[in-house]
Amino acid sequence: MPEPRLPDGLTSAPITADDLPAVAALLAAAEEVDRTGEHSSADDLADEWLNDLVDLHRDSRLVRAGDDVLGWATVIAPPTFRDAVSVYLEGRVHPAARGRGIGRALLAWQLERGGQVHAERHPEAPARLTASVPTSMPDAEALVRRAGLVASRWWHTLHRPLTDLPGRRDVPGVELVAFDPARDDEVRRVHNRAFTEHHGSSERDEASWQTMFTGAASFRPDLSVLALADGAVVAYVLTYVWESDTAATGRREAHFGQIGVVPEQRGRGLSKAVIAEALHRAAERDCQLAGLDVDSQNGSGALGLYEGLGFTTVHSRTSWVRELPAS
């Protein structure tokens, strides 16, 4: 098991549940400088990391100087994939501890550990080690570039206030309803069909679907929308609300995490219909803002669709990648 090669006087150990408040405090301090627009509480981190998909003991490291937490890093590979194994490298260094080589040591550990994860789980397939770096963090961008990672995709976070909303849309033969837990697995299978050709997507199994999406503490079924045709789901919006964001910004955001339409129903205006319905539901339930993320290279024209519905870009980030071949 590799360990970060840290400057003298610093130690590293796996992240534990007891460390989550300290990690959240580090992220809050970093956000004052980095301005990424992201706010995570200890509960948010627990929801993301304390589950069967993440092995914190092997795939995370926390850096300390005595009792002070100076940085952290994770290496997380969801269990399913299509063209390549996705291994996500995430982390942050406290602003007061930057410039000491901690970030460089953590990234080197992540790349080494990411290669091990690939070799342990799916060596028969290629892998993609990905660090998502906000454009508001130029020092982090320089760090990954020096490590040999290559800019691969560009992502935008879009917001729109929940005022002057587009009108609700009727699509002949289609009924718009709130998410029904009884349809959870049907929606999972529809999502898998909708994202077959989407870059970096994977065939979500039941466990990863529940852990990452509809079983998340932030998931709001009442703000999520399903489009039904002949009694079957043909399109959907899954919505999330993070109260840590509300506490930090003073505005409750309805985040549209997954939006999809089955291939045979495209071209009927279903995306606009489910998004417009989700906007109205959010406005009616004490949300002041709607948000979503989009791949700027998405060939479906999603960015133009969202901008046409009043969304504008507020943050951007770049996926920096190291490709590993199948062995």
N, C-alpha and C positions, 0 to 999 in steps of 0.2 A: 504494500500500500504506500503510494507516494505521500510525502509531506511537503508543504511549502518551505522553500529555502529563504527564511526570513532574516531580516537584520538582527544583529545581536541584541539580546534582552527581550525579544518578543517570543511568544509561544503560540501554538495553534492546537486546536482540538475540534472534534465534531460538534456541530450545533446540537443542543438539546432543547427540550420544551422549556426548561427553566431560563434559557437564554433569549427567548423570543421578545420579552420586553426591552432588553438591552439592544437587540437588533432593530426593533421598531424605533427606539430613541436615536440610534445612529442614523437611520434613514430620515428621520425628521430633521436632524441637524444637517444632513447632506442636502435635503431638499431646499433649505435656506440658500444654498449656494448653487445647486445644480438646476433648479427650476424645471423639473421634468413634468410637473403636473400630477405626480403620483404620490399617494399617501397611504401607508400601510400600518395598521395597528398590529399588536401582538396577536389578536384574534384572527386577523386576515392572514398573517404568516402561518398560524396554526392550521387554518383551513387549507392553505396551499402546500404545506410541508409535512404535516402530521397525518399521513395516510399511507395506504399500501403501495402507492406508486413511487414514493420517495424513500430512499434509504439514507437518512441523514448521517448515520454513523460512518458510512463509507463515502458518501458523496457530498459532504459539506465540511467546511472548515471555518472556525472563528478565531480571529487573531486578537491576542490580548497583550497589554503591557501591565503586568500585575493584575488588578481587578478591572482595569479600563479596557473596554472593547474598542478596537481600532479598525477592524475590517471583517468582512465575511465573504464567502464564496460558496456557490452550489454548482453541481453538475447534475442535470436532470434529463433523463431520456424517457419520454412516454413509451409505453409498451408496444404500441402499434405504429406502423409506418407504411408508406407505399414505395416511392422510388429510392429513398435513402433513409437510414436511421437518423433521426433528429436528436441531437444532444445539445441542450441549452445551457449556456454558461452565464450565470448571473452573479453579481456581487457589488460591493461598494466599500470604499474606504472613508473613514471619518475625515472631514475637511481639515481638521487640525493635525492629522497624521499623514497627509499627502506629501509627496516629494521625498519619501524615505525608502522607496522601493517595495512597499507593501503590495501595491496593486500589481506590480510586475511579478512578484513572487506568487501571488494568488492566481494570476492568469497562467503562469507557467504550470502551476499545479493543476489547474482546470484542464489545460490542454493535454497534460499527461494522463490525468484521470479519465478524461473523455475518450482518449484512445483506448484505455483499458476497458471502459464500459462497452465500447464498440466490439472489442475483441472477445469480451466475456459473453455478450448477448447475441449478436448477429454478425459474426465475421464474414458470413457468406454474402452480405450485402454491403454496398458502399455506405459511408456515414457522412454526416454534415455537422461539424461542431460550429455552433452559432452563438455569437455574443451580440445582443441587441443594445446599441449605444445611442442614447438621445443626442441629437445635434447640438443641444445646449451644453454638452460635456466634451469640449474639444480635447482636453487632456486625456480622457478615456479613449477618444478616437485615435489619438496619436499612439497610445499604448498598444491597442490592438493592431494598428498598422505596423508598428515596429516588430510585433510578434509574428508578422507574416500573414495575418488574416486579410481577406479580400472583401471589399464592399460588394454585396450581392443583391440586396433588395432594399427598397426605401419605403417606409411606412409613415402614414399620417394619422394623427388623432384629430378628429373633427368634432366640433360642438355646434349646437344651435340652441338659443333660448326657446323656451316653450311658450312663445307668444307669436301672434300672426301665423298660426299653423295652417298648413295646406289642408284643403277640405278632405273629409273622408271619401274614399273611392269605392264605388261598386264595380265588381267584376262579375259579369253574367255567370250564373251557376256556381258561384263561390260564396261561402259563408265565412266571416271572420269572427273567431271566438278566442277567449282567453285560453292559455295553456291548461291542459287537463292532465294531471298525473297519470291517469289511466292510459294515456297515449304516449307516455314517455319513451317506450322502446320503439314505437312507430316513428316518433320524431327523430330518434337516433338513426334509424335506418334511412329515413328521408335525408337527413344531414349527410350521411355517407354517400348517398347517390348525388346530392347536390354539389359536393365538393370533390368529386372524383378527379377532376383535372386541375384543381387549385394547388398552387405551388406550396409544397411543404405540408399538405394535408395528409391525414392518415385515416384508415378505417377504424373508427372508434368502436371498441368493444364495450360491453355493458359496464364493466368496472371503471374504465377510464372515462366513459361518458358521465357516469354518476359522480365520480370524484371531481372531475374538471368542470362540469357544466351544471346539470340540473340538480346535483346533490350539494352544490356549493352553498355556503351560508348566505352569500350575497345574491343568489338567484331569486328573482321575483316572478313567480308564475302569474300573478295578477296583472303584471305589466307586460307579459309576454303574449304574443299573438300567433294563432294558428289559422291558416287558410284551408278550408275544407271544400273539396269538390267530390260529389258522389259519395260523401261520407268518409273520404280519405284525406290525410294531410298532404298538401301539395306545396305549401310554402310556410315560412315561420320566421319569427323574430324572437330570440331569447334575450331577456333583459335582466340586468344586474344593478344593484344599488349597494355601494360601499359607504357605510355611515362614517368611516374614517375620513373619506373625502368631504362629506357633508360637514363634519366637525372642523376640518381645516379650511374650507372655502366659504362656508355659510350658505352653500347652495346644494340642494339634493339633486344628484345627476342620475338619470336613467341611462345606463350604458347598454347599448345594443351589441351584445357580444357575438352572437351568431345570427346571420341572416341568409336564408337560402330558398331556392325554388327548384323543384325537380326538373330535370332537363326537358321533358315533354310538355311542360306547362309554361316555358319561357316565352317572352314576347307578348304576354297578355296584360302586362302592367301589374303583376302580382307583387313584385318587390315594392313598388310605390304604394300599393294598397296596404300591405302589412306594416310598412314603416309609418305611413300616415296614421293608421289605426293605433300603433304603439305610441306615437307622439301624443295623440289625444288622450290615451289612457294614462300616460305619465303625467300630463298636465292636470288631469282630473284627480290625481292621487298625490298631490303635494310635492311634485318634482318641479324644479325650476329650469332644468337644463337637460338636454339629451346629448349623448356622445357615442362615438363608434370609432373603430380603427379600420384602415383600409390600406391595402398594398397598392402603391402607386402604379405598379406594372400589371395590375389585374386586367386581363384582357376582356373582361365582361363589361367594361365601362362603368364600374361601380363608383369610382370617384366622381365622375360627371353626374351620375344619378343622385348621389348624396348632396353634391353642391346644388343641384337643381331643386332639392328639397329644403334648402336653406342652411346646410351645414358648411362651416368654414374651418380651415386647418388652424389648429392652435399649438400643436407640437408635432415634431417629426423625429424619427429615429432610423438608424441604418442597421441592417443585419450584416455583420462582419463574419466571414465564414472561412473555415479550414475544411477542405474536402479530404476524406480518407477513402482509399480504394477498398474494395472487397479483397479479402485474402483467400 
